[in-house]
């Protein structure tokens, strides 16, 4: 059964401002999570944060871009991406 991956509504505008390479990485991450679920240990610097939140790097270097997502509902398999942007502004 596939997971449903949504992006927080307030994040759509910010995603369009990201570099194209980072946008492509975010799309690839979403597709990977739809098929394989939220635990993405095969992505760079993947780690669990507090609660049901996780993060990984979309682009290394300076600046580093990260994505943060959380499991909204395990029964219906719902994941929401809550942040995509630079590491410095990430809401850890």
C-alpha positions as CSV (number, residue, x, y, z in Angstrom):
1,X,0.0,0.0,0.0
2,X,1.4,3.4,-1.0
3,X,1.8,6.4,1.3
4,X,0.2,9.8,0.6
5,X,2.7,12.6,0.7
6,X,1.4,16.2,1.0
7,X,3.2,19.5,1.2
8,X,2.2,22.1,3.7
9,X,0.2,24.7,1.9
10,X,2.4,27.6,3.1
11,X,5.4,25.9,1.7
12,X,4.4,25.9,-2.0
13,X,5.6,29.5,-2.6
14,X,8.9,28.9,-0.9
15,X,9.6,25.7,-2.9
16,X,9.3,27.7,-6.2
17,X,12.1,29.9,-4.9
18,X,14.5,27.0,-4.3
19,X,17.3,26.2,-6.9
20,X,16.1,23.8,-9.6
21,X,18.4,21.0,-8.3
22,X,16.9,21.2,-4.8
23,X,13.4,21.2,-6.2
24,X,14.2,18.1,-8.2
25,X,15.6,16.4,-5.1
26,X,12.5,17.2,-3.2
27,X,10.3,15.7,-5.9
28,X,12.4,12.6,-5.9
29,X,12.2,12.4,-2.1
30,X,8.4,12.7,-2.2
31,X,8.2,9.9,-4.8
32,X,10.5,7.7,-2.8
33,X,8.4,8.2,0.4
34,X,5.2,7.4,-1.5
35,X,6.6,4.0,-2.4
36,X,8.9,3.2,0.5
37,X,7.5,5.2,3.4
38,X,8.8,7.9,5.7
39,X,11.9,6.2,7.0
40,X,14.5,7.1,4.4
41,X,17.8,5.9,5.7
42,X,19.2,5.8,2.1
43,X,19.0,9.7,1.9
44,X,22.0,11.9,3.0
45,X,22.1,12.8,6.7
46,X,18.7,11.2,7.3
47,X,17.7,11.3,11.0
48,X,14.7,11.2,13.3
49,X,13.8,14.3,15.1
50,X,11.4,14.6,18.0
51,X,8.1,12.7,17.8
52,X,7.2,11.6,14.3
53,X,9.4,14.1,12.5
54,X,12.3,13.2,10.2
55,X,14.8,15.1,8.1
56,X,17.4,14.7,5.4
57,X,19.7,16.8,3.2
58,X,18.5,17.7,-0.3
59,X,21.8,19.3,-1.2
60,X,25.1,19.4,0.7
61,X,27.6,22.2,0.7
62,X,27.0,25.8,1.4
63,X,24.2,26.5,1.8
64,X,22.9,23.1,2.8
65,X,19.2,22.5,1.9
66,X,17.1,20.2,4.0
67,X,13.6,18.7,4.0
68,X,11.6,18.0,7.2
69,X,8.5,15.8,7.2
70,X,6.2,14.2,9.8
71,X,3.9,11.2,9.8
72,X,0.4,12.6,10.2
73,X,-1.5,9.3,10.3
74,X,0.1,5.8,10.3
75,X,-3.2,4.0,9.7
76,X,-4.0,5.8,6.4
77,X,-0.3,6.3,5.6
78,X,-0.2,10.1,5.5
79,X,3.1,12.1,5.4
80,X,3.3,15.9,5.3
81,X,6.4,17.8,4.2
82,X,6.6,20.7,6.6
83,X,9.8,22.4,5.6
84,X,12.2,22.6,2.6
85,X,14.9,25.2,2.6
86,X,18.3,26.1,4.0
87,X,19.6,24.3,7.0
88,X,20.1,27.6,8.9
89,X,16.3,28.4,8.9
90,X,15.1,24.9,9.6
91,X,12.5,24.6,12.4
92,X,14.2,21.8,14.4
